[in-house]
Amino acid sequence: MEDAITTRIGDNGRFVIPSEIRKQLKLRDGDRVQVGIQDGKIVIYTAEALLAEFYGLTRNVRSADVDVVQELIDERRQEAASE
């Protein structure tokens, strides 16, 4: 690992994300992160990383010409009208 920094596991399994990494990721006190396991490694996702991953996964489904929100609203209106 290129930029690996050693830290210790403390009480209740807690550890500190080193300040250099927090600065690079622009993490501040109170920010939420998601922790997971990927290929046997602990992975910490920032909100921005999760959004980027989501948009990457849905890129093929989304289209610039289609407004999915408007489509949903139109579908709901049609359903309501047919009731």
C-alpha positions in Angstrom: 0.0 0.0 0.0 1.4 3.3 -1.1 0.1 5.7 1.5 -0.6 3.3 4.4 -0.4 4.7 7.9 -0.4 2.5 11.0 -3.0 3.0 13.7 -4.1 0.9 16.6 -7.4 -0.7 17.5 -8.6 0.7 20.8 -11.4 0.1 23.3 -14.6 -1.4 21.7 -12.8 -1.9 18.4 -12.4 1.8 17.7 -9.6 3.3 15.7 -8.7 6.8 14.6 -8.6 7.7 10.9 -5.3 9.6 10.7 -5.5 13.3 10.0 -3.7 13.1 6.7 -6.3 10.8 5.4 -9.2 12.8 6.8 -7.8 15.9 5.1 -7.4 14.2 1.8 -11.0 12.9 1.9 -12.3 16.2 3.4 -13.8 14.4 6.4 -15.0 16.5 9.3 -16.2 15.7 12.8 -19.7 14.3 12.6 -19.5 13.2 8.9 -21.0 9.8 8.3 -19.1 7.0 6.6 -20.0 3.5 5.6 -17.7 0.6 6.7 -17.7 -2.7 4.8 -15.5 -5.7 3.9 -14.3 -6.1 0.3 -12.0 -8.9 -0.6 -11.0 -9.5 3.0 -10.2 -5.8 3.6 -11.9 -3.2 5.7 -13.2 -0.5 3.3 -14.5 2.9 4.5 -16.8 4.7 2.0 -17.5 8.5 2.1 -20.8 9.8 1.0 -19.2 11.1 -2.1 -17.7 7.8 -2.9 -21.0 6.0 -2.5 -22.8 8.5 -4.8 -20.1 8.1 -7.4 -20.4 4.3 -7.2 -24.2 4.6 -7.5 -24.1 6.9 -10.5 -21.5 4.6 -12.1 -23.8 1.6 -11.6 -26.8 3.4 -13.0 -25.1 5.1 -15.9 -26.4 2.6 -18.4 -30.0 2.8 -17.1 -30.1 6.6 -16.9 -30.5 8.8 -20.0 -30.0 12.5 -20.4 -33.3 12.7 -22.5 -35.4 10.9 -19.9 -36.6 12.4 -16.7 -37.2 9.4 -14.5 -38.8 11.5 -11.8 -41.3 13.0 -14.3 -42.0 9.4 -15.6 -42.8 8.2 -12.1 -45.1 11.2 -11.4 -46.9 10.5 -14.8 -47.3 6.8 -13.9 -48.7 7.6 -10.5 -51.2 10.1 -12.0 -52.3 7.5 -14.5 -52.8 4.9 -11.7 -54.8 7.4 -9.7 -56.9 8.4 -12.6 -57.8 4.7 -13.3 -58.9 4.1 -9.7 
